[in-house]
Amino acid sequence: MPQREEPLVPGKHYHIFNRGINSEIIFRTDRNYHFFLRRMKELLTLEITHIYAYVLMPTHYHMLVNINSNDFSTAMGRLSNSYTKAYNRDCKRTGPLFEGRFKSKLVASDEHILGLSRYMHLNPVVAHLVKKPDSWSFSNSKELINNKEGNASESNIILSFFENVNPRIGYKNFVEDGLNYQSKQFDHLLFD
């Protein structure tokens, strides 16, 4: 596989994302979501990356990560291959599931970290899958807002931005305010 135009650098924050080929559904059942999350936790260990925010949607996924190792791309490839094989077996299909390798965008500021985490956690609300971000089981929103144990995230960096108030309430208000916040300032961090 060809090298990335911009290599992933340990110590930096990235928006990692991918979607199904032709925007097809990649998570059909709760079992699919849970398998992906379990493999994500097994493969994307703290030695490899810190996952600050994530959301799995029916046709795509997003992660906000801080990369700790040059092995990150290898681990993501293993996650994608493992999930594709399980999904194909489960759905009696063959061939690729994702639009190629995962995509990445450098997240260079605290403002981008916060805006991207809010975007991710609002994704299920905007898609009319749930009414509140912390109602979606396949993100770490519930973990951040309600102090529920999550699947695979290191959320302290997100909550650290809200130290003048109760961090969980501060983050919850910040995310919910995003429903009224009409801005394109984070579009460059999203899908191309």
Number of C-alpha atoms within 10 A of each C-alpha: 4 4 6 11 6 9 10 19 15 15 13 13 26 22 23 20 21 20 24 18 15 10 14 14 15 23 20 14 9 11 12 17 18 15 16 22 21 14 16 21 16 13 19 23 16 17 12 21 24 21 24 22 28 25 24 25 22 19 17 19 20 27 22 27 24 23 23 18 16 14 16 21 18 13 19 18 15 16 20 21 15 14 21 20 16 14 21 15 11 12 10 8 12 11 8 14 22 21 15 12 15 16 17 22 17 18 18 11 10 13 11 17 22 20 17 23 24 23 21 26 27 24 20 24 18 14 11 10 14 15 13 18 24 23 14 21 19 22 28 30 29 21 19 25 19 13 11 12 11 17 17 22 25 19 17 11 15 19 18 12 16 15 10 8 10 11 18 20 15 16 23 21 12 15 25 16 11 16 13 8 9 7 8 7 9 12 11 9 19 16 14 6
